[in-house]
Amino acid sequence: MHSYHIWTIGCQMNKADSERLESAMGQMGLSPVPSPAAADVIVLNSCVVRQSAEDRTVGMLTGLKPLKERHPEKVVALMGCMVGPKTSPLEERFPYADVFMRPQQFEPLLSLIGDRLGIDAEGCVGPLTAKPDVTAFIPISHGCDKMCSFCIIPYRRGRDVSRPVQEVVRESRLLAERGVKEVTLLGQNVDSYGHDLPDNPDLGDLLAQVNDIDGLERVRFLTSHPNDMTDRIIDRVAELDKVCEHFNLPFQAGGDDVLARMRRGYAGGDYRRLVDRIRARVPNVSLSADVIVGFCGETGEQFEQTLDMIRDVRFDKLHAAAYSTRAGTIAARTMEDDVPAEEKTRRLKAVETLQEDILTEINSRLHGETVRVLTEGRKRGRWYGRNRNDKLVFFEDERDRKGDVVDVRVERTGPWSLKGAVVA
């Protein structure tokens, strides 16, 4: 039997793309193996949102060269956001790779596999779905129209395109029938879902239909853009019993001048008022966000405004990154990356330290409380899962709890996770 190995880095959308490619190759009769050396088909699914992610991808691809030279019959493929509209630069840089694929464009690889293995790729591959597990990611849209000055995504994933409502509902129902308990609806800008579809359904309409699927326990969605978060979406989170009380709402910077240079389309006050509306309508809500430090021209005073935002909003989760120039973006073409590397590192550390203190305090309030946890699996001998607010919870139990929703009394808290015991 022929085999494949997929290495994935980057966002949940990349993970979802990899799972869909796995679905296709599984239908073609290939089986997964844990290492590239044992695989007939090796796929690297790349990310270039941060320089570190691109460097790791290049390192992995470069490391495959000796293996490809020893076994030229192996198929080496690069997919994802590292692959732009023109592949010739990559072909010159990595001549030993067989195929380069932009996000969601699986056909070149499937056709090559079909030719090599004598399989009718088009005839044997049916609908592509996420990998059935306790949780699954379902892309509901691809691409983005926002054109933030720091972001490469619109140039690599294209314009914002929504999947039809019934197609998403059908996939969600199929996954529920296969044992999936929680689905996360994905989009680069998930709040803009439906603007390009007939009758203009919105994310609220889709949430309502997915909420009605038998077998599903929970529904989540990400990533949101503040400009497209509507009261209708907020109301759906408040009203629908399976939709979790959690919003992923990147703010990126606290200073208005920085936000303007980022082309985010809102000011800090707009973001704060949106948070107030969400918390007023969904009292038990949790918030996560993304923030960039050291963007072009960010002064010390403007960075302090970012710290003020973090102190005031008190996020339940915060992903912070130092700005790195992405070739082809508006910022790379028109702005100077003028914040020194050591100052970016200092600012990043300041954000991480502040956020750790905030999370320590937020999570300490859950000590002694009982939380409902959807159990996803085991790590280091303990079961783990998340509550509806996306808090990671560990507990011990001799029974097989995978896929169960259990009540856990929190006995220990920390900034990154909770530990407790199952309530009888």
Residue pairs with C-beta under 8 A, 6 or more apart in sequence:
1 29
1 30
1 31
2 29
2 30
2 31
2 40
2 41
2 117
3 30
3 31
3 32
3 33
3 38
3 39
3 40
3 41
4 22
4 25
4 30
4 31
4 32
4 33
4 39
4 40
4 41
4 42
4 43
5 32
5 33
5 34
5 35
5 36
5 38
5 39
5 41
5 42
5 43
6 18
6 21
6 22
6 32
6 43
6 44
6 45
7 36
7 42
7 43
7 44
7 45
7 60
8 14
8 15
8 18
8 45
9 45
9 46
9 47
9 53
9 56
9 57
10 45
10 46
10 47
10 49
10 53
10 80
10 81
11 47
11 49
12 137
12 184
12 186
12 222
13 103
13 137
13 139
13 142
13 157
13 186
13 187
13 188
14 45
14 47
14 80
14 81
14 103
15 137
16 130
16 137
16 138
16 139
16 186
17 45
17 79
17 80
17 103
17 104
17 139
18 43
18 45
19 129
19 130
19 131
19 136
19 137
20 104
20 106
20 128
20 129
20 130
21 43
21 45
21 79
21 106
21 109
21 128
22 32
22 131
23 128
23 129
23 130
23 131
24 106
24 110
24 125
24 128
25 41
25 110
25 113
27 124
27 125
27 126
28 110
28 113
28 114
28 117
28 119
28 121
28 124
28 125
29 117
29 119
29 124
30 40
30 41
30 113
33 39
36 42
36 64
36 67
37 67
39 74
40 73
40 74
40 75
41 74
41 75
41 77
41 109
41 113
42 64
42 67
42 74
42 75
42 76
42 77
43 77
43 78
43 79
43 109
44 57
44 60
44 61
44 64
44 77
44 78
44 79
44 80
45 79
45 80
46 53
46 54
46 57
46 78
46 79
46 80
46 81
46 82
46 83
47 53
47 54
47 57
47 80
47 81
47 82
48 54
48 57
48 81
48 82
48 152
48 156
48 326
49 81
49 151
49 152
49 153
49 326
50 321
50 324
51 324
51 325
52 324
54 82
57 78
57 80
57 82
61 76
61 78
61 94
61 97
62 94
64 76
64 96
65 96
67 74
68 74
68 76
68 96
68 97
69 96
73 116
75 98
75 99
75 109
75 112
75 113
75 116
76 96
76 97
76 98
77 97
77 98
77 99
77 100
77 101
77 109
77 112
78 90
78 94
78 97
78 99
78 100
78 101
79 100
79 101
79 102
79 103
79 105
79 106
79 109
80 101
80 103
81 103
81 152
81 153
81 156
81 157
82 90
82 156
83 90
83 100
83 101
83 102
83 103
83 156
84 102
84 155
84 156
84 328
85 102
87 100
90 97
90 100
91 97
91 100
98 112
99 108
99 109
99 112
100 108
101 108
101 109
102 156
102 157
103 142
103 156
103 157
104 142
104 157
106 128
107 121
110 121
110 122
110 125
111 121
113 119
113 121
114 120
114 121
114 122
127 171
127 174
129 171
129 174
129 175
130 136
130 137
130 138
130 171
130 175
130 180
132 175
132 178
132 179
132 180
133 179
133 180
133 376
134 179
134 180
134 181
134 182
134 374
134 375
134 376
134 377
134 385
134 402
134 403
135 180
135 181
135 182
135 183
135 184
135 374
135 376
136 175
136 180
136 182
136 183
136 184
137 183
137 184
137 186
138 168
138 171
138 172
138 175
138 183
138 184
138 185
138 186
139 163
139 186
139 187
140 162
140 163
140 168
140 185
140 186
140 187
140 190
140 193
140 206
141 160
141 161
141 162
141 163
141 186
141 187
141 188
141 189
141 190
141 192
141 193
142 157
142 158
142 160
142 161
142 187
142 188
143 153
143 154
143 157
143 158
143 159
143 160
143 161
143 188
144 151
144 153
144 154
144 157
144 159
144 160
144 188
144 189
145 154
145 159
145 160
145 189
145 192
146 154
146 189
146 225
146 263
146 265
147 154
147 263
147 330
148 252
148 262
148 263
148 264
149 261
149 262
149 263
149 329
149 330
149 331
149 334
149 335
150 262
150 292
150 295
150 323
150 326
150 329
150 330
150 331
151 326
151 329
152 326
152 327
152 328
152 329
153 188
155 328
155 329
157 188
160 187
160 188
160 189
160 192
160 195
160 196
161 196
162 193
162 194
162 195
162 196
162 197
164 197
165 194
165 197
165 201
165 205
165 206
165 209
168 185
168 206
168 210
169 206
169 209
169 210
169 213
172 183
172 210
172 213
172 216
173 213
175 183
176 183
176 213
176 214
176 215
176 216
177 215
179 403
180 215
180 216
181 215
181 216
181 217
181 218
181 374
181 403
181 405
182 216
182 217
182 218
182 219
182 220
182 374
183 210
183 216
183 218
183 219
183 220
184 219
184 220
184 221
184 222
185 193
185 203
185 206
185 207
185 210
185 219
185 220
185 221
185 222
186 221
186 222
186 223
187 193
187 221
187 222
187 223
188 223
189 223
189 224
189 225
189 228
190 203
190 221
190 222
190 223
190 224
191 203
191 224
191 225
191 228
191 229
191 230
191 233
192 225
192 228
193 201
193 202
193 203
193 206
194 200
194 201
194 202
194 203
194 205
194 206
195 202
202 230
202 232
202 233
203 221
203 233
203 236
204 230
204 232
204 233
204 235
204 236
207 219
207 221
207 233
207 236
207 237
207 240
207 243
208 236
208 240
210 216
210 219
210 242
211 219
211 240
211 241
211 242
211 243
216 242
217 242
217 374
217 405
218 242
218 243
218 244
218 374
218 388
219 240
219 242
219 243
219 244
220 243
220 244
220 246
220 390
221 243
221 248
222 248
223 248
223 250
223 290
224 247
224 248
224 249
224 250
225 250
226 249
226 250
226 251
226 264
226 266
226 270
226 271
226 274
227 264
227 265
227 266
229 247
229 249
229 274
229 278
231 277
231 281
234 277
234 278
234 281
234 282
235 281
236 243
237 243
237 244
237 245
237 247
237 281
237 282
237 285
238 281
238 282
244 388
244 389
244 390
245 282
245 284
245 285
245 286
245 388
245 389
246 285
246 286
246 287
246 288
246 316
246 388
246 389
246 390
247 278
247 285
247 286
247 287
247 288
248 288
248 289
249 271
249 274
249 275
249 278
249 287
249 288
249 289
250 289
250 290
250 291
251 268
251 271
251 289
251 290
251 291
251 309
251 313
252 259
252 262
252 264
252 290
252 291
252 292
253 259
253 262
253 264
253 291
253 292
253 295
253 298
253 302
253 305
253 306
254 268
254 302
254 305
254 306
254 307
254 308
254 309
254 310
255 268
255 298
255 301
255 302
255 303
255 305
255 306
256 267
256 268
257 297
257 302
258 295
258 297
258 298
258 302
258 305
258 306
259 266
259 267
259 268
261 295
261 296
261 297
261 331
261 335
262 292
262 295
262 331
263 330
268 305
268 309
271 309
272 309
272 312
272 313
275 287
275 313
278 285
278 287
279 285
284 389
285 389
286 316
286 317
286 389
286 390
286 391
287 313
287 315
287 316
287 317
288 315
288 316
288 317
288 318
288 319
288 390
289 313
289 315
289 317
289 318
289 319
290 318
290 319
290 320
290 321
291 306
291 310
291 318
291 319
291 320
291 321
291 351
292 320
292 321
292 322
292 323
293 303
293 306
293 320
293 321
293 322
293 323
293 344
293 347
293 348
293 351
294 303
294 322
294 323
294 339
294 343
294 344
294 347
294 348
295 323
295 331
295 339
296 323
296 331
296 335
296 336
296 337
296 338
296 339
297 335
297 336
297 338
297 339
298 323
298 339
303 347
303 350
306 351
307 350
307 351
307 354
310 318
310 351
310 354
310 355
310 358
311 354
311 358
314 358
314 362
315 355
315 358
316 359
316 362
316 389
316 390
316 391
317 359
317 390
318 351
318 355
320 348
320 351
320 352
320 355
321 348
322 341
322 344
322 345
322 347
322 348
323 337
323 339
323 344
325 331
325 332
325 337
326 332
331 337
339 347
355 415
356 415
359 415
359 416
360 413
360 414
360 415
363 391
363 413
363 414
363 415
363 418
364 413
366 391
366 410
366 413
366 418
367 410
367 411
367 412
367 413
368 409
368 410
368 411
369 409
369 410
370 407
370 408
370 409
370 410
370 423
371 387
371 391
371 393
371 407
371 408
371 410
371 418
371 420
372 387
372 388
372 405
372 406
372 407
372 408
373 385
373 386
373 387
373 393
373 395
373 405
373 406
373 407
373 408
374 385
374 386
374 387
374 403
374 404
374 405
375 383
375 384
375 385
375 401
375 402
375 403
375 404
375 405
375 406
376 384
376 385
376 386
376 402
377 383
377 384
377 402
378 384
378 402
379 394
381 396
382 394
382 395
382 396
383 394
383 395
383 396
383 397
383 401
383 402
384 392
384 393
384 394
384 395
385 392
385 393
385 406
386 392
386 393
387 393
391 417
391 418
392 416
392 417
392 418
393 408
393 410
393 417
393 418
393 419
393 420
394 417
394 418
394 419
394 420
395 406
395 408
395 419
395 420
395 421
395 422
396 421
397 406
397 422
401 422
406 422
406 423
407 422
407 423
408 418
408 420
408 421
408 422
408 423
409 420
409 421
409 422
409 423
410 418
410 419
410 420
411 419
411 420
411 421
412 418
412 419
412 420
413 419
